[in-house]
């Protein structure tokens, strides 16, 4: 356990590459990605939150811990109804890991069940960690596996899981998430794009772990995908502050599951395509919808603009506004339908002008 997670909460199926890969600043990583280097072959510098941003984070935690707890309860009940005591939680590192821990703790509290919980890597364009899957399937039935993540943006990770599970008969690819504005997950706490407090920070709310890493010189054919531990941030670690703030708000009785909305399935991707046309963005990979994804853009990418459904929505978006001020990024109102916010990444190989950005 090279993270700050407790071993009774999660088994980490990742290779420790701490100290082997120098972290890079956002602009340097963006430039390398435009040259064809895959994002999983680099590690980002961790954003050091300012006092003002940390205050915004704690306010968000206080405001949304209850909603997060209700979403955890709803998802956990759906998992229990389908998998029962044999449920095996497989959270997708790193955003899914604290959510998997919360689901595990809810099942322990309400059903006295000790669900197995693993966290593994899945990387867009590179697939799932096959060695980690082999480890899990050597110990558990395929039908018991439930993949867990935090939220859906465009649904790219869900599509990656769908593709990967074609090689694993009996393993259901559907994700369990707390927030599903893309309307693509199999199990969700809500379709609302609400702020999950853990999305506001990187390693310091994720067991001090980095994003997952895959490069053949450091992660060989029999290795798990890699991750580094940011040990220098131990005094800033808020992982269990977040987990405990949600756990203590678990509802006495589970809230009802959100009503299915089949007529709106795929609505998130349709909206992304509308944004790409409106802003003349050829690569939809530069469009990151949802509060969680917009936060990630500000924390670890080179942001161009942040779109929000309502500039007056400080209650949901206050932390985004604080980050945008610190990074001098424009925030613009845009008629978002499925999301409260959307991050647009700066295309470094183009010079953009305001006249190419309608509606601002």
C-alpha positions as CSV (number, residue, x, y, z in Angstrom):
1,X,0.0,0.0,0.0
2,X,2.0,2.9,-1.3
3,X,-0.9,5.3,-0.8
4,X,-2.6,6.8,2.2
5,X,-5.6,4.4,1.7
6,X,-6.2,1.9,4.5
7,X,-5.7,-1.7,3.4
8,X,-9.1,-2.7,4.8
9,X,-10.8,-0.2,2.5
10,X,-9.2,-1.1,-0.9
11,X,-6.7,-3.4,-2.5
12,X,-4.6,-1.3,-4.9
13,X,-3.7,-3.2,-8.1
14,X,-1.2,-0.7,-9.3
15,X,2.6,-0.8,-9.6
16,X,4.5,1.7,-7.5
17,X,6.5,4.0,-9.8
18,X,7.2,6.7,-7.1
19,X,10.3,8.7,-7.9
20,X,10.8,7.1,-11.3
21,X,8.9,9.7,-13.5
22,X,9.4,13.5,-13.2
23,X,6.1,15.3,-13.2
24,X,5.6,17.8,-15.9
25,X,3.8,21.2,-16.0
26,X,0.5,21.3,-17.9
27,X,1.8,23.2,-21.0
28,X,4.7,20.9,-21.4
29,X,2.4,17.9,-21.2
30,X,-0.1,19.4,-23.7
31,X,2.7,20.1,-26.2
32,X,4.0,16.5,-25.9
33,X,0.5,15.2,-26.4
34,X,0.1,17.2,-29.6
35,X,3.4,15.5,-30.7
36,X,1.8,12.1,-30.2
37,X,2.9,11.2,-26.7
38,X,0.1,9.5,-24.9
39,X,-1.1,11.2,-21.7
40,X,-0.6,8.0,-19.7
41,X,3.2,8.1,-20.4
42,X,3.5,11.3,-18.3
43,X,2.7,12.4,-14.8
44,X,1.3,15.9,-14.0
45,X,2.6,18.4,-11.5
46,X,0.0,18.5,-8.7
47,X,-1.8,21.7,-8.2
48,X,-1.1,23.3,-4.8
49,X,-4.4,24.7,-3.7
50,X,-4.4,28.3,-2.6
51,X,-6.0,29.2,0.8
52,X,-8.9,30.7,-1.0
53,X,-9.5,27.6,-3.1
54,X,-9.2,25.3,-0.1
55,X,-11.8,27.4,1.6
56,X,-14.0,26.9,-1.5
57,X,-13.4,23.2,-1.3
58,X,-14.4,22.9,2.3
59,X,-17.5,24.9,1.7
60,X,-18.3,22.6,-1.2
61,X,-17.7,19.6,1.0
62,X,-20.0,20.9,3.7
63,X,-22.7,21.8,1.2
64,X,-22.6,18.6,-0.9
65,X,-21.5,15.8,1.5
66,X,-25.2,15.0,2.2
67,X,-26.1,14.9,-1.5
68,X,-23.0,12.7,-2.1
69,X,-24.0,10.4,0.7
70,X,-27.5,10.0,-0.7
71,X,-26.0,9.2,-4.2
72,X,-23.7,6.6,-2.6
73,X,-26.7,5.0,-0.8
74,X,-28.7,4.9,-4.0
75,X,-25.9,3.3,-6.0
76,X,-25.0,0.9,-3.2
77,X,-28.6,-0.3,-2.9
78,X,-28.7,-0.9,-6.7
79,X,-25.5,-2.9,-6.5
80,X,-26.8,-4.9,-3.5
81,X,-30.1,-5.7,-5.2
82,X,-28.2,-7.1,-8.3
83,X,-25.1,-8.6,-6.8
84,X,-25.9,-9.3,-3.2
85,X,-23.2,-10.3,-0.7
86,X,-21.0,-11.6,-3.5
87,X,-20.5,-8.1,-4.9
88,X,-17.0,-7.2,-5.9
89,X,-16.3,-3.5,-6.3
90,X,-13.8,-2.6,-9.0
91,X,-13.2,1.1,-8.9
92,X,-11.4,2.9,-11.7
93,X,-8.4,4.8,-10.4
94,X,-8.2,7.4,-9.4
95,X,-11.6,9.2,-9.2
96,X,-13.5,6.0,-8.6
97,X,-11.4,4.8,-5.6
98,X,-12.9,7.0,-2.9
99,X,-16.4,6.3,-4.3
100,X,-15.7,2.6,-4.1
101,X,-14.6,2.9,-0.5
102,X,-17.8,4.8,0.4
103,X,-20.0,2.1,-1.3
104,X,-18.0,-0.6,0.6
105,X,-18.6,1.2,3.9
106,X,-22.3,1.7,3.2
107,X,-22.7,-2.0,2.5
108,X,-20.8,-2.8,5.7
109,X,-23.0,-0.5,7.7
110,X,-26.4,-1.4,6.3
111,X,-25.9,-5.1,5.4
112,X,-22.9,-6.2,7.6
113,X,-21.3,-7.3,4.3
114,X,-17.6,-7.1,3.5
115,X,-17.6,-6.5,-0.2
116,X,-14.2,-7.0,-1.8
117,X,-12.9,-3.7,-3.3
118,X,-10.1,-3.4,-5.8
119,X,-8.9,-0.3,-7.7
120,X,-7.4,-0.8,-11.1
121,X,-6.4,1.3,-14.1
122,X,-8.2,2.0,-17.3
123,X,-6.7,4.4,-19.8
124,X,-8.5,6.0,-22.7
125,X,-7.0,4.6,-25.9
126,X,-5.0,2.0,-24.1
127,X,-7.7,-0.1,-22.4
128,X,-8.1,-1.8,-19.1
129,X,-5.3,-3.3,-17.0
130,X,-5.5,-6.9,-18.2
131,X,-3.1,-8.1,-15.5
132,X,-5.4,-6.6,-12.8
133,X,-8.4,-8.2,-14.4
134,X,-6.7,-11.6,-14.4
135,X,-5.9,-11.1,-10.7
136,X,-9.5,-10.3,-9.8
137,X,-11.0,-13.1,-12.0
138,X,-8.7,-15.7,-10.4
139,X,-10.4,-14.9,-7.1
140,X,-14.0,-14.0,-8.0
141,X,-16.8,-14.9,-10.3
142,X,-17.2,-12.7,-13.4
143,X,-20.8,-12.0,-12.7
144,X,-20.0,-10.5,-9.2
145,X,-17.9,-7.7,-10.6
146,X,-19.2,-4.1,-10.5
147,X,-17.2,-1.3,-12.0
148,X,-17.3,2.0,-10.1
149,X,-16.4,5.5,-11.0
150,X,-17.3,9.0,-9.8
151,X,-19.3,10.6,-12.6
152,X,-19.8,10.6,-16.3
153,X,-18.6,13.4,-18.6
154,X,-18.9,12.4,-22.3
155,X,-19.1,8.7,-21.4
156,X,-15.6,8.0,-22.8
157,X,-14.6,5.7,-20.0
158,X,-17.9,3.8,-20.2
159,X,-17.2,3.2,-23.9
160,X,-13.6,2.1,-23.0
161,X,-15.0,-0.4,-20.5
162,X,-17.6,-1.7,-23.0
163,X,-14.9,-2.4,-25.5
164,X,-12.6,-4.0,-23.0
165,X,-15.3,-6.3,-21.6
166,X,-15.8,-8.0,-25.0
167,X,-12.8,-10.1,-23.9
168,X,-14.3,-11.0,-20.5
169,X,-17.5,-13.1,-20.9
170,X,-19.8,-12.7,-17.9
171,X,-18.4,-9.4,-16.7
172,X,-21.0,-6.7,-17.0
173,X,-19.4,-3.5,-18.4
174,X,-22.0,-1.1,-16.9
175,X,-20.5,1.6,-14.6
176,X,-21.9,2.5,-11.2
177,X,-21.5,6.3,-10.7
178,X,-22.8,8.9,-8.3
179,X,-23.6,11.5,-11.0
180,X,-24.6,10.6,-14.5
181,X,-25.3,13.7,-16.6
182,X,-24.2,11.9,-19.7
183,X,-27.0,9.4,-19.1
184,X,-24.9,6.4,-20.0
185,X,-24.1,4.6,-16.8
186,X,-25.9,1.4,-15.7
187,X,-26.3,2.5,-12.1
188,X,-26.4,6.1,-10.9
189,X,-27.1,8.0,-7.8
190,X,-28.6,10.9,-9.8
191,X,-28.6,12.2,-13.4
192,X,-28.0,15.7,-11.9
193,X,-24.6,17.2,-12.6
194,X,-23.8,18.0,-9.0
195,X,-20.5,18.7,-7.3
196,X,-18.9,15.6,-5.9
197,X,-16.4,17.2,-3.5
198,X,-13.6,14.8,-4.3
199,X,-13.6,16.2,-7.9
200,X,-12.2,19.5,-6.5
201,X,-8.8,18.1,-5.7
202,X,-6.3,15.6,-7.2
203,X,-4.0,13.4,-5.2
204,X,-4.8,15.0,-1.9
205,X,-8.3,13.5,-2.0
206,X,-7.3,10.3,-3.7
207,X,-5.0,8.6,-1.3
208,X,-2.0,10.7,-2.5
209,X,-2.0,8.7,-5.8
210,X,-1.2,10.1,-9.2
211,X,-3.1,9.4,-12.3
212,X,-2.4,5.9,-13.7
213,X,0.7,5.4,-15.9
214,X,1.6,3.1,-18.7
215,X,5.0,3.1,-20.5
216,X,6.7,-0.1,-21.5
217,X,10.1,0.9,-20.0
218,X,8.5,1.1,-16.5
219,X,5.4,-1.1,-16.7
220,X,6.3,-4.4,-18.3
221,X,4.0,-7.1,-19.7
222,X,3.4,-8.8,-16.4
223,X,3.1,-5.6,-14.3
224,X,0.0,-3.7,-13.3
225,X,-0.4,-0.2,-14.7
226,X,1.6,2.2,-12.6
227,X,1.0,5.1,-10.3
228,X,3.1,7.3,-8.1
229,X,2.5,8.4,-4.5
230,X,3.0,12.1,-3.8
231,X,4.6,11.6,-0.4
232,X,5.5,15.3,-0.1
233,X,1.8,16.1,0.2
234,X,1.1,13.9,3.3
235,X,0.5,17.0,5.5
236,X,-2.1,18.2,3.0
237,X,-3.9,14.8,2.6
238,X,-7.7,15.2,2.9
239,X,-8.7,11.8,1.6
240,X,-10.3,10.5,4.8
241,X,-11.6,14.0,5.7
242,X,-13.7,13.7,2.6
243,X,-14.7,10.0,3.1
244,X,-15.7,10.5,6.7
245,X,-17.7,13.7,6.0
246,X,-19.8,11.7,3.5
247,X,-20.0,8.5,5.6
248,X,-21.4,10.3,8.6
249,X,-24.2,11.6,6.4
250,X,-25.3,8.3,5.1
251,X,-29.2,8.3,5.2
252,X,-31.0,6.0,7.6
253,X,-33.0,4.6,4.7
254,X,-31.9,4.5,1.1
255,X,-33.3,7.1,-1.3
256,X,-35.2,5.8,-4.3
257,X,-33.2,5.1,-7.4
258,X,-33.5,7.8,-10.1
259,X,-36.1,7.1,-12.7
260,X,-34.7,5.8,-15.9
261,X,-34.7,8.2,-18.8
262,X,-34.3,6.1,-21.9
263,X,-35.5,8.8,-24.2
264,X,-32.5,10.9,-23.1
265,X,-29.8,8.3,-23.4
266,X,-26.9,9.8,-25.4
267,X,-28.1,13.3,-24.7
268,X,-24.7,14.2,-23.2
269,X,-22.7,13.4,-26.4
270,X,-25.3,15.2,-28.5
271,X,-24.7,18.3,-26.4
272,X,-20.9,17.9,-26.8
273,X,-21.3,17.8,-30.6
274,X,-23.4,21.0,-30.4
275,X,-20.6,22.7,-28.4
276,X,-18.0,21.5,-30.9
277,X,-20.0,23.2,-33.8
278,X,-20.7,26.3,-31.8
279,X,-17.0,26.9,-30.9
280,X,-15.5,25.4,-34.1
281,X,-13.6,22.7,-32.1
282,X,-12.7,19.9,-34.4
283,X,-11.4,17.5,-31.6
284,X,-14.2,16.8,-29.2
285,X,-11.5,15.4,-26.8
286,X,-10.9,19.1,-26.0
287,X,-14.5,19.4,-24.7
288,X,-14.9,18.2,-21.1
289,X,-18.5,18.4,-19.9
290,X,-19.7,18.2,-16.3
291,X,-18.6,20.0,-13.1
292,X,-16.1,17.2,-12.4
293,X,-14.5,17.3,-15.8
294,X,-14.4,21.2,-15.9
295,X,-12.7,21.1,-12.5
296,X,-10.1,18.6,-13.9
297,X,-9.5,20.9,-16.9
298,X,-8.6,23.8,-14.5
299,X,-6.5,21.6,-12.2
300,X,-4.4,19.7,-14.8
301,X,-4.8,20.9,-18.4
302,X,-4.4,24.2,-20.2
303,X,-7.9,25.6,-20.1
304,X,-9.3,27.9,-22.8
305,X,-12.7,28.7,-21.4
306,X,-15.2,27.4,-18.9
307,X,-18.8,27.3,-20.0
308,X,-21.5,27.4,-17.3
309,X,-25.2,27.2,-17.5
310,X,-25.8,30.2,-15.2
311,X,-23.2,32.7,-14.1
312,X,-25.2,33.3,-10.9
313,X,-24.9,29.7,-9.8
314,X,-22.2,30.3,-7.2
315,X,-23.7,27.6,-5.0
316,X,-22.7,24.8,-7.4
317,X,-19.8,26.5,-9.3
318,X,-18.0,28.7,-6.7
319,X,-14.9,26.5,-6.6
320,X,-14.7,26.7,-10.4
321,X,-14.9,30.5,-10.3
322,X,-12.1,30.6,-7.7
323,X,-9.9,28.4,-9.8
324,X,-10.7,30.3,-13.0
325,X,-9.7,33.6,-11.3
326,X,-6.4,32.1,-10.1
327,X,-5.6,30.8,-13.6
328,X,-7.0,33.8,-15.5
329,X,-9.4,31.7,-17.5
330,X,-12.6,33.2,-19.0
331,X,-15.9,31.9,-17.6
332,X,-18.8,32.3,-20.0
333,X,-22.5,31.6,-19.8
334,X,-23.8,29.1,-22.3
335,X,-27.2,27.3,-22.6
336,X,-26.0,23.9,-21.3
337,X,-28.8,21.4,-21.0
338,X,-27.4,18.3,-19.4
339,X,-24.5,19.9,-17.5
340,X,-23.9,22.8,-15.1
341,X,-20.4,23.4,-16.5
342,X,-18.1,22.4,-19.3
343,X,-14.3,22.9,-19.7
344,X,-12.8,23.7,-23.0
345,X,-9.1,22.9,-23.4
346,X,-6.8,25.3,-25.2
347,X,-5.8,24.1,-28.7
348,X,-2.1,25.0,-28.5
349,X,-1.6,24.7,-32.3
350,X,-4.3,27.3,-33.1
351,X,-4.8,31.0,-32.4
352,X,-8.4,31.6,-31.4
353,X,-10.3,34.8,-31.8
354,X,-13.4,35.9,-30.0
355,X,-15.3,36.2,-33.3
356,X,-15.0,32.4,-33.7
357,X,-16.7,31.8,-30.4
358,X,-20.4,32.6,-30.8
359,X,-22.6,33.4,-27.8
360,X,-19.9,34.9,-25.6
